[in-house]
Amino acid sequence: MWGCILKSDAELQVLDRDIILKTQAGLPLIAEPYQQIAAELDIDVELLMQRIRIMQEDGRIRRIGAVPNHYRLGYTGNGMSVWDVPDEKVHELGEMIGALDYVSHCYHRPRFCLTGRITCLLWCMAAAAKKSLKSTKIADLLGEHCRSRDVLFSSRILKKTGIRIGG
């Protein structure tokens, strides 16, 4: 279908979408997954790798990596923690929290009033073997900049995948 040479941006856009559709649920668990995907798309593996690199560089693909199920690994203390920190420190402190090996997500959210309370600026997702969540370590890291905090623990899994585009 694709051959070795593509002639237009429109063809590349279709190919990029096909690559995403083939890989979004995960790579084949074989020794050479990219060769299999290229064969299924009827393209050279070099073209596949080039298109993946381009999509990573322009942000359409953020990363390629394993997504372990932390519950099956025994990490049942999954929780979202919220941290009220000074606005002028949010990026610096967010980078520090996000760099922790047990933090999987770290977000900056705008402040807003919810039931009379001002929500916190930093939200982070972390998994731990039990509900300790290592929040005291994060609080220690934030030091005097931590004005308040809370941890919301997961009670059940409703979805365990990332976003998927349709075919």
CORBEL-V801406 format. One line per field, one symbol per residue. phi: phi as a letter, one per 40 degrees, with the letter a starting at -180 (. if undefined). psi: psi as a letter, one per 40 degrees, with the letter a starting at -180 (. if undefined). Layout:
# CORBEL-V801406
phi=???
psi=???
This chain:
# CORBEL-V801406
phi=.cgcbbbacccccccdccccccbcchcccbcbcccccccccfbccccdccccdcccccgcbcabacbccccccgccccabbbbcbcdcbdccccccccccccbcaabbbccacbfgbccccbbababacaccffccccccccfccccaaabbccbacbabaccbccc
psi=ddadhieiddddddddddddddedeiihgidgddddddddefiidddddddddddddeedhdihiigihdddeegefhihihhhihdeedddddddddehdehdihihiiiihhfeihiidhhihiiidaedefddddddddbeehdiiihhiidihdhfiaihii.
